[in-house]
């Protein structure tokens, strides 16, 4: 199995009886939840460098809101509950709402093809066969623009039409409607449809149709280089220079788009959730249609721009998002009118841990959270007792639990970042044992050995990787450099 080495960004890449047992109407229970969230979040600052803000609300009553870490590491400016964070794909929901409003107004139909509204769209097969519903649900077959962005020689796109040369020429991945394939390019096309139908820019329209109507005064698609008060800078741990943090601003898109990367606050996302569920953005019937999962995916049912999950009989609606130094999610639990928001500007492990905590707190343990806890147990055993203890602990499992490769990988480089090289390498070795078919685990172990100065072992591991993935240019480049040291 080959892999994309941008996986740290890609790993983000969404019952009445159960509701009764949650007893969220109890003030004591809500207080206990807030206390648990506070204690665990503060612990995550120490263990996983959690940097961001979280909010828990029951309806319009905010029960817990707190911020952690630094918005700007250079100046020492701290995050607050009013800090503006990059949303990545969370803001796809804003685009979807705009489309559903236009459907509600009769300006377009979910069955309309791209060609109906964009007659000059450069890919004939897509224009003729892809519908608005396909685009909303990521069933269009239209690809992504990440490789085009990576190869871009000139400036980043300024307008939605500027994105088309980066992906529109790519052949459809599958027949429209036949499969789910997450497509940022598809949401760019939705942005162009909004512009064609309304006669104004996507940015002006979403500001009026969503942000102003929902009372989201601290939300917009600001440019990365624009002066914006109290905005968080996105950071990741440096792997090439352990101990340092990388400002990821230059790796983000120059400006948010219909595909994502607006900026917002935890409070504004709470206001958005209230406006949505109270039918202030769409009429009641269209709201009901929007708040429904439709297409099965590994993360739940993807609807018209929102994801629906079933957690032990408890419905969860919302959307997550991730990019370099960005991870966050809006969670709406409609059975109990509970809203949770987490927005972060650090590495993704703090977000993963927060997500698992909230799922368990609201709905109880699930297979996903049990796998996450199992993975953390293996990490803890390996760090405290060594690689053999970690392997033994994994083999004592009854097979019902699966260790998450990305979680172990990021933990390995976190320990290297903290100058605990032996523990970090042990975790990367553990990942190779846990996932013997993964080329990624082999490559990442080679990287870990290289950045910790173990040149001979790193060379051997890069060669082992090339036996599995011949011709990989990055691995060959590392071998060339290491061989000359």
Long-range contacts (C-beta under 8 A, 24 or more apart in sequence): 1-437, 1-438, 1-439, 2-439, 2-469, 3-438, 3-439, 3-440, 3-443, 5-443, 5-474, 6-146, 7-406, 7-440, 8-236, 8-324, 8-347, 8-348, 8-406, 8-410, 9-322, 9-323, 9-324, 10-322, 11-322, 11-348, 11-406, 12-88, 12-89, 12-320, 12-321, 12-322, 12-323, 12-327, 12-348, 13-89, 13-182, 13-322, 14-297, 14-299, 14-300, 14-302, 14-306, 14-307, 14-309, 14-318, 14-319, 14-320, 15-312, 15-313, 15-314, 15-315, 15-335, 16-335, 17-313, 18-312, 18-313, 18-314, 18-335, 18-363, 18-364, 19-314, 19-335, 19-336, 22-314, 22-336, 22-362, 22-363, 24-58, 24-336, 24-338, 30-58, 30-63, 33-63, 33-64, 33-361, 34-63, 34-64, 36-357, 36-361, 37-64, 37-357, 37-358, 37-361, 38-64, 38-66, 40-353, 40-357, 41-66, 41-68, 41-354, 42-68, 44-68, 44-350, 44-353, 44-354, 45-69, 45-350, 48-347, 48-349, 48-350, 48-353, 48-414, 49-237, 49-346, 49-347, 49-349, 49-350, 49-414, 50-344, 50-346, 50-350, 50-353, 50-354, 51-79, 51-232, 51-235, 51-344, 51-345, 51-346, 51-350, 52-79, 52-85, 52-232, 52-328, 52-342, 52-343, 52-344, 52-345, 52-346, 52-350, 52-351, 53-79, 53-80, 53-81, 53-83, 53-85, 53-265, 53-266, 53-341, 53-342, 53-343, 54-266, 54-340, 54-341, 54-342, 54-343, 54-354, 55-81, 55-266, 55-267, 55-269, 55-270, 55-339, 55-340, 55-341, 56-338, 56-339, 56-340, 56-358, 57-270, 57-338, 57-339, 57-340, 58-336, 58-337, 58-338, 58-339, 59-274, 59-337, 59-339, 60-274, 62-267, 62-270, 65-266, 65-267, 69-345, 69-346, 71-230, 71-231, 71-232, 71-233, 71-345, 72-232, 72-233, 73-233, 73-235, 73-245, 73-247, 74-247, 79-232, 79-345, 80-230, 81-265, 81-266, 81-267, 82-218, 82-230, 82-265, 82-267, 83-230, 83-231, 83-232, 83-265, 84-218, 84-219, 84-222, 84-228, 84-230, 84-231, 84-232, 84-263, 84-264, 84-265, 85-231, 85-232, 85-263, 85-264, 85-265, 85-326, 85-328, 85-343, 85-344, 85-345, 86-232, 86-234, 86-252, 86-256, 86-261, 86-262, 86-263, 86-323, 86-326, 86-345, 87-256, 87-260, 87-261, 87-262, 87-263, 87-264, 87-321, 87-326, 87-328, 87-343, 88-260, 88-261, 88-321, 88-322, 88-323, 88-326, 88-327, 88-328, 89-184, 89-259, 89-260, 89-319, 89-320, 89-321, 89-322, 90-260, 90-264, 90-269, 90-319, 90-320, 90-321, 90-328, 90-329, 90-330, 91-221, 91-256, 91-260, 91-261, 91-262, 91-264, 91-321, 92-187, 92-258, 92-259, 92-260, 92-305, 92-319, 92-321, 93-272, 93-305, 93-306, 93-318, 93-319, 93-330, 94-206, 94-210, 94-211, 94-262, 94-272, 95-187, 95-190, 95-191, 95-194, 95-202, 95-206, 95-258, 95-259, 95-305, 96-136, 96-190, 96-290, 96-304, 96-305, 96-306, 97-209, 97-210, 97-276, 97-281, 97-282, 97-290, 97-305, 98-194, 98-205, 98-206, 98-209, 98-210, 99-132, 99-136, 99-190, 99-193, 99-194, 99-304, 99-305, 100-282, 100-286, 100-289, 100-290, 100-304, 100-305, 101-209, 101-281, 101-282, 101-286, 102-194, 102-197, 102-198, 103-132, 103-286, 104-282, 104-283, 104-286, 107-197, 107-198, 108-132, 108-193, 108-197, 110-136, 110-304, 114-189, 114-193, 117-193, 117-196, 117-197, 118-189, 118-192, 118-193, 118-196, 121-164, 121-168, 121-189, 122-164, 122-168, 122-169, 123-168, 123-169, 123-170, 123-172, 125-171, 125-172, 126-168, 126-172, 126-176, 129-172, 129-175, 129-176, 130-172, 130-176, 130-186, 130-189, 131-176, 131-177, 132-190, 132-193, 133-304, 134-176, 134-177, 134-186, 135-183, 135-186, 135-187, 135-189, 135-190, 135-193, 136-190, 136-303, 136-304, 136-305, 137-180, 137-294, 137-295, 137-302, 137-303, 137-304, 138-180, 138-181, 138-182, 138-183, 138-186, 138-295, 138-297, 138-302, 139-176, 139-177, 139-178, 139-179, 139-180, 139-181, 139-295, 140-172, 140-176, 140-181, 140-183, 140-186, 140-189, 141-172, 141-173, 141-174, 141-175, 141-176, 141-178, 141-179, 141-181, 141-183, 142-167, 142-168, 142-170, 142-172, 142-173, 142-183, 142-185, 142-186, 142-189, 143-167, 143-170, 143-173, 143-183, 143-185, 144-182, 144-183, 144-184, 144-185, 145-184, 145-185, 145-188, 146-184, 149-253, 155-254, 156-253, 156-254, 156-255, 157-253, 157-254, 157-257, 158-254, 158-255, 159-201, 160-188, 160-191, 160-192, 160-195, 160-202, 160-257, 160-258, 161-192, 163-188, 163-257, 164-188, 164-192, 180-295, 180-296, 180-297, 180-302, 184-259, 184-260, 185-259, 187-257, 187-258, 187-259, 187-260, 188-257, 188-258, 188-259, 190-258, 191-257, 191-258, 191-259, 192-258, 194-258, 202-257, 202-258, 206-258, 206-262, 210-272, 210-281, 211-268, 213-275, 213-280, 213-281, 214-268, 214-271, 214-272, 214-274, 214-275, 214-276, 214-280, 214-281, 215-268, 215-271, 215-275, 216-264, 216-268, 216-271, 216-272, 217-268, 218-264, 218-265, 218-267, 218-268, 219-262, 219-263, 219-264, 219-265, 219-268, 219-272, 220-262, 220-263, 221-255, 221-256, 221-257, 221-261, 221-262, 221-263, 222-255, 222-256, 222-263, 223-254, 223-255, 224-249, 224-250, 224-252, 224-253, 224-254, 224-255, 225-254, 228-263, 231-263, 232-345, 233-325, 233-345, 234-323, 234-324, 234-325, 234-326, 234-345, 235-325, 235-345, 235-346, 235-347, 236-324, 236-325, 236-346, 236-347, 237-347, 237-413, 237-414, 237-417, 238-417, 239-413, 239-416, 239-417, 239-447, 239-451, 240-451, 242-413, 242-416, 242-417, 242-418, 242-419, 242-451, 242-452, 243-417, 243-418, 243-419, 246-325, 247-325, 248-323, 248-324, 248-325, 248-326, 251-323, 251-324, 251-325, 252-323, 252-324, 252-325, 252-326, 260-321, 260-323, 261-323, 261-326, 264-343, 265-343, 266-341, 266-342, 266-343, 269-330, 269-341, 269-343, 270-339, 270-341, 272-330, 273-330, 273-332, 273-339, 273-341, 274-339, 276-332, 277-332, 277-334, 277-337, 291-317, 291-334, 293-317, 311-359, 311-362, 311-363, 311-364, 311-366, 312-363, 312-364, 312-366, 313-363, 314-362, 314-363, 316-359, 316-362, 316-363, 320-355, 322-348, 322-351, 327-351, 327-352, 329-355, 331-358, 331-362, 333-362, 333-363, 336-362, 338-362, 347-410, 347-414, 348-410, 349-407, 349-410, 349-411, 349-414, 352-407, 370-401, 371-401, 371-402, 371-403, 371-404, 372-404, 372-407, 374-401, 374-402, 374-403, 375-403, 375-404, 375-407, 375-408, 376-407, 378-403, 378-408, 378-430, 378-434, 379-407, 379-408, 379-411, 379-427, 382-423, 382-426, 382-427, 382-430, 383-415, 383-420, 383-423, 383-426, 383-427, 386-426, 387-426, 387-429, 387-430, 390-426, 390-427, 390-430, 391-430, 391-433, 394-430, 394-433, 394-434, 403-434, 403-435, 405-431, 405-434, 405-435, 405-438, 405-440, 405-441, 408-434, 409-440, 409-441, 409-444, 412-444, 412-448, 413-448, 416-448, 416-451, 416-452, 421-452, 424-448, 424-452, 425-449, 425-452, 425-454, 439-465, 439-468, 439-469, 442-468, 443-469, 443-475, 446-475, 446-478, 447-478, 450-478, 450-482, 455-482, 455-485, 458-482, 459-483
